[in-house]
């Protein structure tokens, strides 16, 4: 059983699948939320922070709902997010999604080791680790060793609110070599604008990629 906040059909908003139709499975509960507070200033899903911010569902119920919300269209992409999906044991869900020919993209907040998935990490087509820099208020909780676990099919994302965040990202990438694609995402209403983040990438890390929150620009959930 898993605590599920919502399941809905939309377009993927970020990274290499941006713009692709997908079904989002948003699990409830986040390890960065405790004592009624969240230590991440940028959380844009407060409705899914607490463990009880969702309905208890079996893996089979989740699969049925995934097909129902997409009206059985041939939409293989399923995005597991939260809350924090690794806050719960999702291994059985990964197996069930694979059995139903779903392609799973996992979004995790960077504060839980990908090692909790064990060999089931192989069932994830793309893992996106959101490394939160200092202005988020949550950088001290980041498990930077996760970058070692990512392969070329995966992504690491740095949300940039100010110039010092970009510097922190570069220092992290230098210290923790990764095979993953590197995304820089301007914080929504951050101190630096998207064109400024683009300039930082061009000048300081041309291997990186600018990633905008497409779903917000087109006013979709």
N, CA, C and O of each residue as an XYZ file, in Angstrom:
884
protein
N       0.839     -1.191      0.000
C       0.000      0.000      0.000
C       0.881      1.251      0.000
O       1.919      1.313      0.658
N       0.427      2.231     -0.756
C       1.147      3.485     -0.835
C       0.178      4.643     -0.589
O      -1.012      4.543     -0.887
N       0.696      5.729     -0.049
C      -0.115      6.929      0.126
C       0.029      7.777     -1.132
O       1.122      8.245     -1.447
N      -1.070      7.974     -1.846
C      -1.050      8.640     -3.151
C      -1.844      9.940     -3.075
O      -3.026      9.942     -2.730
N      -1.181     11.033     -3.400
C      -1.846     12.329     -3.376
C      -2.743     12.515     -4.585
O      -3.890     12.941     -4.456
N      -2.211     12.191     -5.778
C      -2.995     12.382     -7.003
C      -2.383     11.610     -8.160
O      -1.189     11.309     -8.170
N      -3.222     11.300     -9.125
C      -2.799     10.660    -10.375
C      -3.530     11.375    -11.494
O      -4.760     11.435    -11.491
N      -2.788     11.920    -12.455
C      -3.452     12.677    -13.510
C      -2.648     12.641    -14.813
O      -1.454     12.342    -14.826
N      -3.329     12.948    -15.876
C      -2.791     12.913    -17.244
C      -2.465     14.337    -17.672
O      -3.318     15.222    -17.596
N      -1.228     14.562    -18.125
C      -0.801     15.907    -18.468
C       0.397     15.830    -19.410
O       0.619     14.800    -20.046
N       1.175     16.917    -19.503
C       2.438     16.859    -20.244
C       3.584     16.973    -19.248
O       3.481     17.684    -18.248
N       4.657     16.282    -19.522
C       5.846     16.372    -18.695
C       6.397     17.789    -18.782
O       6.439     18.379    -19.862
N       6.819     18.332    -17.647
C       7.193     19.734    -17.620
C       8.674     20.024    -17.729
O       9.054     21.139    -18.087
N       9.534     19.038    -17.426
C      10.956     19.357    -17.338
C      11.826     18.244    -17.909
O      11.387     17.107    -18.084
N      13.085     18.612    -18.195
C      14.074     17.627    -18.596
C      13.870     17.089    -19.992
O      13.223     17.717    -20.831
N      14.432     15.910    -20.233
C      14.450     15.376    -21.587
C      13.088     14.918    -22.085
O      12.912     14.708    -23.285
N      12.114     14.757    -21.178
C      10.769     14.373    -21.618
C       9.820     15.562    -21.668
O       8.621     15.375    -21.876
N      10.322     16.778    -21.482
C       9.461     17.971    -21.458
C       8.582     18.036    -22.702
O       9.064     17.895    -23.826
N       7.303     18.249    -22.488
C       6.345     18.357    -23.582
C       5.693     17.050    -23.974
O       4.739     17.043    -24.752
N       6.198     15.930    -23.442
C       5.621     14.632    -23.795
C       4.407     14.326    -22.923
O       4.439     14.578    -21.719
N       3.330     13.783    -23.513
C       2.211     13.339    -22.690
C       2.678     12.290    -21.679
O       3.492     11.422    -21.994
N       2.157     12.386    -20.486
C       2.541     11.429    -19.447
C       1.435     11.345    -18.405
O       0.528     12.176    -18.358
N       1.541     10.326    -17.580
C       0.670     10.203    -16.416
C       1.519     10.427    -15.181
O       2.522      9.743    -14.979
N       1.128     11.370    -14.368
C       1.871     11.664    -13.149
C       1.240     10.938    -11.967
O       0.035     11.022    -11.728
N       2.090     10.224    -11.238
C       1.675      9.595     -9.988
C       2.390     10.358     -8.877
O       3.595     10.207     -8.677
N       1.632     11.172     -8.167
C       2.217     12.001     -7.102
C       1.958     11.341     -5.752
O       0.825     11.290     -5.271
N       3.029     10.842     -5.158
C       2.913     10.196     -3.862
C       2.922     11.233     -2.744
O       3.440     12.338     -2.912
N       2.357     10.873     -1.625
C       2.242     11.801     -0.495
C       3.372     11.573      0.501
O       3.866     10.459      0.668
N       3.762     12.655      1.152
C       4.783     12.569      2.183
C       6.153     12.955      1.673
O       6.568     12.535      0.593
N       6.858     13.761      2.461
C       8.212     14.193      2.101
C       9.084     14.212      3.348
O       8.682     14.744      4.382
N      10.262     13.638      3.253
C      11.178     13.589      4.391
C      11.745     14.956      4.755
O      12.303     15.128      5.839
N      11.604     15.936      3.852
C      12.077     17.286      4.160
C      10.996     18.113      4.859
O      11.179     19.307      5.095
N       9.886     17.482      5.184
C       8.795     18.152      5.897
C       8.629     17.477      7.253
O       8.385     16.273      7.328
N       8.759     18.245      8.304
C       8.616     17.672      9.639
C       8.196     18.763     10.622
O       8.467     19.946     10.416
N       7.537     18.344     11.680
C       7.051     19.275     12.711
C       6.227     20.415     12.112
O       6.261     21.547     12.593
N       5.487     20.090     11.054
C       4.617     21.085     10.451
C       5.329     22.084      9.573
O       4.707     23.032      9.094
N       6.632     21.898      9.343
C       7.398     22.838      8.528
C       8.144     22.087      7.424
O       8.442     20.900      7.556
N       8.437     22.791      6.347
C       9.281     22.228      5.304
C      10.566     23.024      5.238
O      10.549     24.252      5.326
N      11.699     22.317      5.079
C      12.980     23.023      5.066
C      13.378     23.430      3.652
O      14.446     24.012      3.462
N      12.539     23.136      2.652
C      12.819     23.577      1.291
C      11.918     24.768      0.950
O      10.694     24.642      0.912
N      12.533     25.908      0.708
C      11.774     27.137      0.455
C      11.022     27.090     -0.868
O      10.073     27.848     -1.067
N      11.439     26.203     -1.777
C      10.876     26.209     -3.123
C       9.789     25.169     -3.329
O       9.318     24.991     -4.452
N       9.385     24.492     -2.293
C       8.390     23.435     -2.479
C       7.147     23.993     -3.164
O       6.517     24.927     -2.668
N       6.803     23.407     -4.313
C       5.615     23.865     -5.044
C       4.476     22.853     -4.979
O       3.489     22.965     -5.707
N       4.624     21.861     -4.092
C       3.538     20.891     -3.901
C       3.240     20.731     -2.405
O       3.352     19.627     -1.872
N       2.867     21.809     -1.730
C       2.588     21.711     -0.290
C       1.432     20.775      0.023
O       1.303     20.280      1.143
N       0.596     20.540     -0.977
C      -0.546     19.650     -0.773
C      -0.127     18.190     -0.628
O      -0.953     17.343     -0.286
N       1.148     17.884     -0.884
C       1.606     16.494     -0.822
C       2.752     16.307      0.166
O       3.467     15.308      0.092
N       2.940     17.244      1.082
C       4.089     17.184      1.990
C       3.943     16.143      3.087
O       4.910     15.469      3.441
N       2.727     16.008      3.630
C       2.525     15.135      4.783
C       2.157     13.723      4.360
O       1.576     13.506      3.296
N       2.508     12.763      5.218
C       2.235     11.361      4.897
C       0.747     11.093      4.694
O       0.365     10.209      3.927
N      -0.084     11.862      5.387
C      -1.534     11.639      5.272
C      -2.186     12.556      4.230
O      -3.406     12.717      4.224
N      -1.384     13.149      3.360
C      -1.923     13.994      2.289
C      -2.303     13.166      1.063
O      -2.168     13.628     -0.071
N      -2.771     11.961      1.291
C      -3.142     11.113      0.175
C      -4.013      9.956      0.616
O      -4.225      9.731      1.808
N      -4.511      9.227     -0.366
C      -5.328      8.046     -0.111
C      -4.454      6.803     -0.182
O      -3.540      6.726     -1.004
N      -4.732      5.837      0.675
C      -3.993      4.582      0.641
C      -4.473      3.753     -0.547
O      -5.669      3.506     -0.699
N      -3.540      3.331     -1.376
C      -3.888      2.573     -2.579
C      -2.917      1.404     -2.747
O      -1.732      1.510     -2.430
N      -3.440      0.296     -3.248
C      -2.569     -0.820     -3.591
C      -1.889     -0.523     -4.926
O      -2.319      0.358     -5.670
N      -0.834     -1.262     -5.217
C      -0.163     -1.100     -6.500
C      -1.115     -1.384     -7.659
O      -1.043     -0.734     -8.702
N      -1.998     -2.349     -7.473
C      -2.974     -2.676     -8.528
C      -3.962     -1.527     -8.732
O      -4.331     -1.211     -9.863
N      -4.386     -0.907     -7.631
C      -5.293      0.250     -7.736
C      -4.626      1.404     -8.482
O      -5.257      2.092     -9.284
N      -3.349      1.599     -8.205
C      -2.605      2.678     -8.873
C      -2.529      2.412    -10.374
O      -2.750      3.317    -11.179
N      -2.221      1.188    -10.746
C      -2.147      0.830    -12.166
C      -3.489      1.073    -12.848
O      -3.542      1.635    -13.942
N      -4.565      0.651    -12.204
C      -5.898      0.854    -12.778
C      -6.182      2.336    -12.976
O      -6.750      2.735    -13.993
N      -5.788      3.143    -12.012
C      -6.035      4.582    -12.102
C      -5.183      5.218    -13.190
O      -5.643      6.124    -13.885
N      -3.946      4.753    -13.346
C      -3.067      5.261    -14.402
C      -3.716      5.072    -15.770
O      -3.713      5.982    -16.598
N      -4.264      3.903    -15.995
C      -4.923      3.647    -17.280
C      -6.226      4.428    -17.401
O      -6.589      4.865    -18.493
N      -6.932      4.606    -16.286
C      -8.220      5.293    -16.332
C      -8.070      6.765    -16.668
O      -8.818      7.288    -17.494
N      -7.109      7.446    -16.041
C      -6.986      8.890    -16.258
C      -6.497      9.221    -17.665
O      -6.799     10.292    -18.193
N      -5.744      8.310    -18.272
C      -5.292      8.533    -19.650
C      -6.274      7.960    -20.665
O      -6.025      7.972    -21.871
N      -7.413      7.449    -20.144
C      -8.468      6.889    -20.991
C      -7.911      5.816    -21.927
O      -8.299      5.703    -23.090
N      -6.980      5.029    -21.364
C      -6.374      3.891    -22.061
C      -5.650      4.276    -23.339
O      -5.439      3.435    -24.213
N      -5.268      5.548    -23.451
C      -4.450      5.955    -24.597
C      -3.079      5.301    -24.494
O      -2.654      4.903    -23.410
N      -2.401      5.193    -25.605
C      -1.068      4.595    -25.611
C      -0.056      5.638    -25.145
O       0.656      6.249    -25.943
N      -0.019      5.815    -23.850
C       0.886      6.791    -23.233
C       1.791      6.023    -22.272
O       1.423      5.803    -21.117
N       2.954      5.621    -22.733
C       3.802      4.771    -21.892
C       4.457      5.489    -20.723
O       4.772      4.856    -19.715
N       4.675      6.818    -20.836
C       5.459      7.526    -19.832
C       4.668      7.754    -18.540
O       3.568      8.307    -18.555
N       5.250      7.316    -17.434
C       4.699      7.550    -16.101
C       5.767      8.261    -15.274
O       6.901      7.794    -15.170
N       5.394      9.384    -14.694
C       6.317     10.169    -13.876
C       5.958      9.979    -12.406
O       4.875     10.360    -11.962
N       6.884      9.385    -11.662
C       6.700      9.206    -10.224
C       7.337     10.373     -9.497
O       8.538     10.613     -9.619
N       6.528     11.098     -8.741
C       7.026     12.270     -8.036
C       6.307     12.389     -6.699
O       5.649     11.444     -6.265
N       6.425     13.531     -6.048
C       5.801     13.668     -4.755
C       5.488     15.124     -4.452
O       5.248     15.933     -5.348
N       5.498     15.433     -3.151
C       6.125     14.726     -2.060
C       7.524     14.246     -2.459
O       8.211     14.855     -3.279
N       7.902     13.155     -1.857
C       9.156     12.496     -2.173
C       8.888     11.004     -2.363
O       8.612     10.300     -1.392
N       8.967     10.512     -3.609
C       8.602      9.115     -3.868
C       9.454      8.097     -3.116
O       8.960      7.021     -2.778
N      10.733      8.413     -2.843
C      11.578      7.457     -2.130
C      11.300      7.457     -0.635
O      11.895      6.671      0.102
N      10.415      8.318     -0.180
C       9.971      8.335      1.220
C       9.128      7.098      1.515
O       8.939      6.730      2.674
N       8.621      6.456      0.453
C       7.845      5.224      0.577
C       8.554      4.109     -0.193
O       9.447      4.369     -0.999
N       8.151      2.884      0.063
C       8.742      1.735     -0.633
C       8.018      1.545     -1.966
O       6.913      1.005     -2.007
N       8.645      1.989     -3.049
C       7.992      1.958     -4.359
C       8.450      0.785     -5.227
O       8.126      0.732     -6.413
N       9.194     -0.151     -4.650
C       9.759     -1.225     -5.472
C       8.684     -2.085     -6.130
O       8.810     -2.445     -7.300
N       7.625     -2.418     -5.385
C       6.546     -3.222     -5.977
C       5.823     -2.442     -7.076
O       5.396     -3.022     -8.074
N       5.687     -1.142     -6.892
C       5.037     -0.319     -7.910
C       5.880     -0.275     -9.178
O       5.335     -0.323    -10.281
N       7.189     -0.184     -9.040
C       8.064     -0.196    -10.209
C       7.918     -1.500    -10.990
O       7.886     -1.498    -12.221
N       7.830     -2.602    -10.267
C       7.651     -3.905    -10.926
C       6.325     -3.942    -11.664
O       6.262     -4.393    -12.808
N       5.254     -3.465    -11.011
C       3.923     -3.491    -11.627
C       3.870     -2.613    -12.878
O       3.285     -3.011    -13.885
N       4.469     -1.437    -12.824
C       4.475     -0.543    -13.988
C       5.240     -1.169    -15.143
O       4.821     -1.063    -16.296
N       6.355     -1.820    -14.843
C       7.133     -2.497    -15.878
C       6.316     -3.615    -16.513
O       6.349     -3.798    -17.730
N       5.594     -4.350    -15.703
C       4.768     -5.450    -16.213
C       3.671     -4.947    -17.142
O       3.177     -5.694    -17.987
N       3.290     -3.684    -16.986
C       2.262     -3.089    -17.849
C       2.880     -2.190    -18.920
O       2.219     -1.309    -19.470
N       4.149     -2.430    -19.200
C       4.868     -1.767    -20.303
C       4.943     -0.250    -20.145
O       4.953      0.485    -21.132
N       4.994      0.206    -18.910
C       5.143      1.636    -18.672
C       6.626      2.016    -18.567
O       7.450      1.247    -18.072
N       6.932      3.206    -19.041
C       8.281      3.755    -18.965
C       8.301      4.742    -17.808
O       7.587      5.745    -17.829
N       9.111      4.462    -16.806
C       9.059      5.225    -15.556
C      10.173      6.258    -15.479
O      11.352      5.943    -15.642
N       9.769      7.501    -15.226
C      10.716      8.548    -14.875
C      10.488      8.874    -13.401
O       9.358      9.111    -12.974
N      11.565      8.882    -12.638
C      11.498      9.114    -11.200
C      12.089     10.470    -10.861
O      13.217     10.772    -11.252
N      11.338     11.293    -10.136
C      11.838     12.580     -9.657
C      12.031     12.494     -8.145
O      11.081     12.237     -7.406
N      13.266     12.712     -7.689
C      13.555     12.614     -6.264
C      14.281     13.872     -5.794
O      14.989     14.514     -6.569
N      14.100     14.216     -4.524
C      14.563     15.516     -4.041
C      16.040     15.573     -3.655
O      16.519     16.621     -3.221
N      16.764     14.474     -3.803
C      18.199     14.487     -3.568
C      18.633     14.194     -2.151
O      19.832     14.145     -1.874
N      17.682     13.996     -1.240
C      18.024     13.812      0.171
C      17.888     12.371      0.649
O      18.088     12.083      1.830
N      17.549     11.466     -0.266
C      17.460     10.036      0.052
C      18.316      9.291     -0.964
O      18.288      9.592     -2.158
N      19.071      8.324     -0.482
C      19.951      7.574     -1.373
C      19.145      6.740     -2.366
O      18.164      6.091     -2.004
N      19.582      6.773     -3.625
C      18.961      5.910     -4.632
C      19.191      4.437     -4.316
O      18.539      3.559     -4.880
N      20.122      4.182     -3.413
C      20.399      2.809     -3.022
C      19.224      2.111     -2.369
O      19.207      0.882     -2.299
N      18.228      2.865     -1.884
C      17.059      2.222     -1.256
C      16.280      1.381     -2.256
O      15.508      0.506     -1.864
N      16.478      1.640     -3.545
C      15.762      0.867     -4.570
C      16.425     -0.464     -4.862
O      15.822     -1.331     -5.494
N      17.651     -0.638     -4.412
C      18.356     -1.885     -4.689
C      18.460     -2.137     -6.178
O      18.714     -1.214     -6.953
N      18.264     -3.391     -6.584
C      18.358     -3.723     -8.012
C      17.164     -3.221     -8.818
O      17.169     -3.288    -10.047
N      16.136     -2.717     -8.124
C      14.955     -2.214     -8.836
C      15.212     -0.869     -9.497
O      14.366     -0.382    -10.248
N      16.374     -0.251     -9.229
C      16.737      0.977     -9.924
C      16.795      0.731    -11.425
O      16.622      1.659    -12.214
N      17.038     -0.517    -11.825
C      17.073     -0.868    -13.235
C      15.724     -0.768    -13.918
O      15.654     -0.772    -15.147
N      14.643     -0.677    -13.139
C      13.294     -0.544    -13.703
C      12.941      0.920    -13.974
O      11.878      1.215    -14.521
N      13.826      1.823    -13.594
C      13.601      3.253    -13.807
C      14.294      3.667    -15.096
O      15.515      3.560    -15.210
N      13.519      4.141    -16.069
C      14.093      4.537    -17.355
C      14.934      5.794    -17.232
O      15.927      5.961    -17.940
N      14.526      6.687    -16.316
C      15.278      7.915    -16.090
C      15.030      8.384    -14.669
O      13.888      8.599    -14.264
N      16.112      8.539    -13.915
C      16.015      9.118    -12.576
C      16.500     10.559    -12.645
O      17.574     10.838    -13.177
N      15.704     11.469    -12.104
C      16.095     12.875    -12.034
C      16.286     13.245    -10.574
O      15.339     13.236     -9.788
N      17.524     13.573    -10.221
C      17.846     13.965     -8.849
C      17.901     15.485     -8.780
O      18.680     16.123     -9.489
N      17.074     16.049     -7.926
C      16.970     17.497     -7.770
C      17.896     17.935     -6.638
O      17.533     17.852     -5.465
N      19.091     18.401     -6.994
C      20.062     18.838     -5.997
C      19.769     20.282     -5.610
O      19.852     21.193     -6.433
N      19.428     20.466     -4.357
C      18.970     21.774     -3.902
C      20.131     22.607     -3.356
O      20.745     22.222     -2.361
N      20.445     23.743     -3.991
C      21.551     24.590     -3.542
C      21.185     25.410     -2.309
O      20.046     25.357     -1.845
N      22.143     26.169     -1.776
C      21.945     26.852     -0.489
C      20.709     27.730     -0.374
O      20.081     27.752      0.685
N      20.333     28.458     -1.428
C      19.198     29.370     -1.278
C      17.880     28.635     -1.059
O      16.884     29.249     -0.678
N      17.867     27.326     -1.295
C      16.653     26.536     -1.055
C      16.415     26.300      0.424
O      15.290     26.038      0.848
N      17.490     26.396      1.214
C      17.384     26.078      2.627
C      17.544     24.605      2.932
O      17.457     24.197      4.090
N      17.781     23.792      1.895
C      17.833     22.339      2.093
C      19.134     21.715      1.604
O      19.229     20.490      1.529
N      20.132     22.516      1.271
C      21.360     21.960      0.686
C      22.092     21.018      1.640
O      22.754     20.080      1.197
N      21.976     21.262      2.940
C      22.692     20.425      3.903
C      22.167     18.994      3.936
O      22.842     18.098      4.443
N      20.971     18.773      3.400
C      20.377     17.441      3.412
C      20.665     16.650      2.129
O      20.275     15.488      2.019
N      21.341     17.270      1.168
C      21.585     16.611     -0.100
C      22.607     15.478      0.039
O      23.664     15.656      0.645
N      22.285     14.329     -0.522
C      23.220     13.199     -0.557
C      23.931     13.256     -1.903
O      23.447     12.726     -2.904
N      25.081     13.906     -1.904
C      25.773     14.168     -3.153
C      26.295     12.888     -3.811
O      26.538     12.855     -5.017
N      26.464     11.838     -3.007
C      26.919     10.559     -3.557
C      25.914      9.975     -4.544
O      26.253      9.077     -5.315
N      24.673     10.482     -4.527
C      23.688     10.030     -5.525
C      24.185     10.291     -6.948
O      23.830      9.557     -7.870
N      24.995     11.318     -7.130
C      25.484     11.643     -8.466
C      26.317     10.504     -9.034
O      26.342     10.293    -10.247
N      27.008      9.759     -8.151
C      27.793      8.618     -8.608
C      26.894      7.488     -9.118
O      27.299      6.705     -9.977
N      25.687      7.409     -8.589
C      24.780      6.309     -8.942
C      24.041      6.552    -10.268
O      23.421      5.637    -10.809
N      24.107      7.760    -10.776
C      23.377      8.092    -11.997
C      24.179      7.695    -13.227
O      25.407      7.789    -13.245
N      23.462      7.247    -14.257
C      24.094      6.863    -15.518
C      23.739      7.884    -16.598
O      23.074      8.882    -16.322
N      24.179      7.630    -17.812
C      23.962      8.566    -18.912
C      22.485      8.745    -19.244
O      22.122      9.736    -19.877
N      21.629      7.820    -18.838
C      20.196      7.938    -19.117
C      19.489      8.821    -18.095
O      18.325      9.179    -18.276
N      20.191      9.170    -17.026
C      19.588      9.905    -15.915
C      19.905     11.399    -15.997
O      20.618     11.849    -16.894
N      19.361     12.153    -15.045
C      19.524     13.602    -15.019
C      19.759     14.081    -13.595
O      19.202     13.534    -12.643
N      20.589     15.106    -13.459
C      20.684     15.815    -12.198
C      20.284     17.256    -12.479
O      20.753     17.871    -13.437
N      19.417     17.779    -11.635
C      18.871     19.119    -11.854
C      19.254     20.039    -10.702
O      19.126     19.681     -9.531
N      19.723     21.225    -11.055
C      20.019     22.259    -10.071
C      19.068     23.427    -10.306
O      19.088     24.037    -11.375
N      18.240     23.739     -9.321
C      17.354     24.899     -9.425
C      18.154     26.124     -8.990
O      18.728     26.148     -7.902
N      18.184     27.133     -9.848
C      19.023     28.302     -9.624
C      18.151     29.520     -9.311
O      17.348     29.959    -10.135
N      18.332     30.056     -8.089
C      17.603     31.251     -7.692
C      18.500     32.486     -7.696
O      18.032     33.605     -7.906
N      19.791     32.270     -7.461
C      20.738     33.379     -7.451
C      22.089     32.863     -7.936
O      22.289     31.654     -8.054
N      23.004     33.766     -8.214
C      24.284     33.395     -8.814
C      25.078     32.427     -7.940
O      25.757     31.541     -8.458
N      24.998     32.589     -6.629
C      25.736     31.704     -5.725
C      25.278     30.254     -5.846
O      26.056     29.338     -5.579
N      24.026     30.034     -6.246
C      23.528     28.671     -6.450
C      24.269     28.001     -7.612
O      24.605     26.818     -7.550
N      24.511     28.767     -8.653
C      25.216     28.223     -9.815
C      26.651     27.855     -9.421
O      27.165     26.817     -9.838
N      27.281     28.690     -8.634
C      28.632     28.399     -8.162
C      28.641     27.115     -7.345
O      29.526     26.277     -7.517
N      27.670     26.957     -6.466
C      27.553     25.741     -5.643
C      27.372     24.521     -6.531
O      27.959     23.470     -6.276
N      26.556     24.658     -7.580
C      26.328     23.544     -8.503
C      27.625     23.135     -9.183
O      27.921     21.945     -9.291
N      28.397     24.109     -9.640
C      29.662     23.799    -10.313
C      30.637     23.121     -9.353
O      31.336     22.184     -9.737
N      30.686     23.585     -8.124
C      31.563     22.964     -7.132
C      31.140     21.519     -6.863
O      31.982     20.633     -6.713
N      29.840     21.296     -6.803
C      29.323     19.941     -6.571
C      29.669     19.032     -7.741
O      30.096     17.896     -7.537
N      29.490     19.517     -8.959
C      29.786     18.718    -10.151
C      31.272     18.422    -10.265
O      31.654     17.364    -10.766
N      32.104     19.327     -9.814
C      33.548     19.110     -9.850
C      33.955     18.032     -8.841
O      34.813     17.196     -9.126
N      33.335     18.060     -7.666
C      33.702     17.132     -6.595
C      33.070     15.758     -6.760
O      33.636     14.760     -6.315
N      31.906     15.696     -7.392
C      31.172     14.438     -7.543
C      30.895     14.213     -9.024
O      29.855     14.618     -9.545
N      31.823     13.574     -9.677
C      31.706     13.353    -11.115
C      30.492     12.479    -11.409
O      30.255     11.486    -10.722
N      29.735     12.847    -12.419
C      28.534     12.093    -12.761
C      28.434     11.892    -14.259
O      28.910     12.707    -15.048
N      27.801     10.786    -14.633
C      27.564     10.495    -16.056
C      26.227     11.056    -16.519
O      25.911     11.026    -17.708
N      25.440     11.571    -15.568
C      24.089     12.033    -15.892
C      24.113     13.345    -16.669
O      25.083     14.101    -16.623
N      23.024     13.590    -17.378
C      22.832     14.889    -18.021
C      22.615     15.936    -16.924
O      21.985     15.656    -15.905
N      23.138     17.129    -17.140
C      23.058     18.181    -16.125
C      22.085     19.267    -16.582
O      22.246     19.858    -17.651
N      21.079     19.515    -15.755
C      20.057     20.518    -16.041
C      20.170     21.672    -15.048
O      20.422     21.470    -13.860
N      19.978     22.880    -15.560
C      19.897     24.061    -14.709
C      18.525     24.691    -14.920
O      18.171     25.090    -16.029
N      17.766     24.770    -13.839
C      16.392     25.255    -13.933
C      16.233     26.549    -13.147
O      16.412     26.547    -11.929
N      15.900     27.654    -13.812
C      15.680     28.907    -13.074
C      14.521     28.764    -12.088
O      13.445     28.285    -12.447
N      14.747     29.178    -10.859
C      13.677     29.115     -9.863
C      12.521     30.009    -10.295
O      12.730     31.116    -10.790
N      11.315     29.521    -10.105
C      10.125     30.305    -10.428
C      10.103     31.523     -9.512
O      10.032     31.382     -8.291
N      10.164     32.717    -10.096
C      10.222     33.972     -9.336
C      11.519     34.084     -8.520
O      11.528     34.657     -7.431
N      12.606     33.531     -9.059
C      13.898     33.637     -8.399
C      14.546     34.993     -8.662
O      13.997     35.826     -9.384
N      15.730     35.206     -8.062
C      16.429     36.482     -8.216
C      17.083     36.620     -9.584
O      17.269     37.736    -10.071
N      17.437     35.490    -10.214
C      18.015     35.539    -11.557
C      16.963     35.048    -12.558
O      16.206     34.119    -12.277
N      16.934     35.680    -13.712
C      15.948     35.365    -14.728
C      16.453     34.246    -15.632
O      17.652     33.972    -15.661
N      15.554     33.598    -16.369
C      15.972     32.490    -17.232
C      17.099     32.844    -18.194
O      17.998     32.031    -18.413
N      17.068     34.058    -18.778
C      18.120     34.405    -19.728
C      19.472     34.548    -19.030
O      20.519     34.335    -19.642
N      19.444     34.910    -17.747
C      20.687     35.012    -16.998
C      21.261     33.627    -16.695
O      22.474     33.429    -16.756
N      20.404     32.685    -16.375
C      20.858     31.311    -16.156
C      21.410     30.735    -17.464
O      22.420     30.031    -17.462
N      20.742     31.038    -18.571
C      21.231     30.588    -19.875
C      22.637     31.123    -20.138
O      23.491     30.398    -20.650
N      22.880     32.380    -19.794
C      24.202     32.978    -19.989
C      25.250     32.292    -19.109
O      26.383     32.085    -19.545
N      24.881     31.941    -17.880
C      25.804     31.228    -16.999
C      26.208     29.885    -17.601
O      27.372     29.490    -17.547
N      25.227     29.195    -18.172
C      25.517     27.902    -18.801
C      26.476     28.089    -19.970
O      27.459     27.358    -20.091
N      26.198     29.055    -20.820
C      27.026     29.301    -22.003
C      28.466     29.632    -21.622
O      29.408     29.187    -22.277
N      28.626     30.407    -20.571
C      29.949     30.880    -20.203
C      30.706     29.916    -19.286
O      31.930     29.811    -19.362
N      29.968     29.212    -18.417
C      30.662     28.456    -17.368
C      30.482     26.944    -17.424
O      31.318     26.210    -16.897
N      29.407     26.460    -18.052
C      29.190     25.007    -18.099
C      28.423     24.641    -19.359
O      27.247     24.283    -19.294
N      29.092     24.731    -20.517
C      28.391     24.480    -21.784
C      27.926     23.046    -21.982
O      27.187     22.769    -22.927
N      28.338     22.129    -21.116
C      27.816     20.764    -21.182
C      26.414     20.678    -20.590
O      25.720     19.677    -20.769
N      25.998     21.727    -19.886
C      24.698     21.728    -19.226
C      23.565     22.086    -20.157
O      23.768     22.379    -21.336
N      22.375     22.058    -19.607
C      21.168     22.325    -20.399
C      20.209     23.185    -19.589
O      19.990     22.944    -18.402
N      19.642     24.186    -20.242
C      18.622     25.014    -19.604
C      17.308     24.249    -19.582
O      16.862     23.734    -20.607
N      16.694     24.178    -18.414
C      15.436     23.449    -18.273
C      14.397     24.363    -17.636
O      14.525     24.743    -16.472
N      13.382     24.709    -18.393
C      12.295     25.545    -17.881
C      11.134     24.664    -17.445
O      10.971     23.545    -17.932
N      10.340     25.173    -16.533
C       9.175     24.424    -16.062
C       8.024     24.636    -17.040
O       7.153     25.482    -16.839
N       8.054     23.846    -18.096
C       7.125     24.019    -19.211
C       5.668     23.989    -18.763
O       4.846     24.764    -19.251
N       5.353     23.091    -17.832
C       3.965     22.960    -17.404
C       3.431     24.246    -16.782
O       2.239     24.538    -16.877
N       4.317     25.017    -16.143
C       3.883     26.286    -15.552
C       3.665     27.346    -16.629
O       2.749     28.162    -16.535
N       4.520     27.321    -17.651
C       4.372     28.295    -18.732
C       3.073     28.089    -19.508
O       2.480     29.048    -20.002
N       2.635     26.840    -19.612
C       1.394     26.565    -20.356
C       0.203     26.385    -19.422
O      -0.883     25.996    -19.850
N       0.429     26.680    -18.109
C      -0.630     26.678    -17.108
C      -1.318     25.313    -17.005
O      -2.540     25.192    -17.081
N      -0.474     24.295    -16.829
C      -0.997     22.942    -16.603
C      -0.435     22.425    -15.280
O       0.604     22.905    -14.828
N      -1.099     21.459    -14.653
C      -0.627     20.950    -13.348
C       0.658     20.154    -13.473
O       1.180     19.663    -12.473
